[in-house]
Amino acid sequence: MSLFSADGFLFLLRWGHFLAGIMWIGLLWYFNFVQGAFFAETDAATKNNATSKLVPRALWWFRWGAMFTFLTGIIMITGFYHQTGGAYLESPAFSLILLGATMGILMFLNVWLVIWPKQQIVIASTNAVLGGGQANPAAAAAGRRAFLASRTNTLFSIPMLFFMGASRHLGLGPLGAGGMILLLAIIFLVEANALVGTAGPTKQPIEKPPALITSGFVLTAILYLLYEGLAG
Ligand code: HEM
């Protein structure tokens, strides 16, 4: 039976990776394209109720989806490494997965180290208000930071999936160290935008969903064209 082999094991990991990835990115897009617009439009009582009872449930599936996507991805990389006696690291497939996985890992870290801790502050503050207490004055800034990290993850989701899929299916050549450093630097600059400052013109393109989606395709085009230009 094909499934009970080393390749079968890697295939099962890939399948788990797709399932967890869909759970994670599906909810990410729900937060950014559906829930945000609803919260902006609805009344305060409905918003508080949803923040207290709906958001924590969605965030549970969201962060564990991120965890399983990350773990299956890392185990696959380790598996390919061992299967090829280390040659995987020299392959074009790895150059591309390195770029996709760097965005994926930054997204995973944004979920667990920024979005989830900040959302816990927002949820606790909302629960205090619903219980007749005071709102936490730090909740607005926490919400804003979670928002920027979430918007950045949505931006990354577009090029991240491009590079993940391109790894074995686009026939690109390997990228040298110089090219890799340049592309990774661009990715880290975008991430820095999520982590520093709470306002300012650099964040404007990712504030609203249509510009956010456009920015995702523009970032994909920049990274792809640079890759094509610099790859051997
Ligand atoms: C969190 C960090 C991530 C890591 C370390 C990672 C790693 C990997 C690896 C190693 C592969 C195998 C590529 C191959 O077959 O050679 C892969 C494939 C894939 N990943 Fe990820 N991934 C991550 C995040 C994501 C996310 C968030 C999604 C969103 C759904 C995703 C979707 C995919 C898809 C669709 C493939 C299939 C590519 C193919 O078979 O052609 N990955 N990923």
Residues whose N, C-alpha, C, O or C-beta is under 5 A from the ligand:
A	BS01	HEM	G21 I22 I25 T69 F70 G73 I74 M76 I77 I97 A101 G104 I105 F108 M164 G165 S167 R168
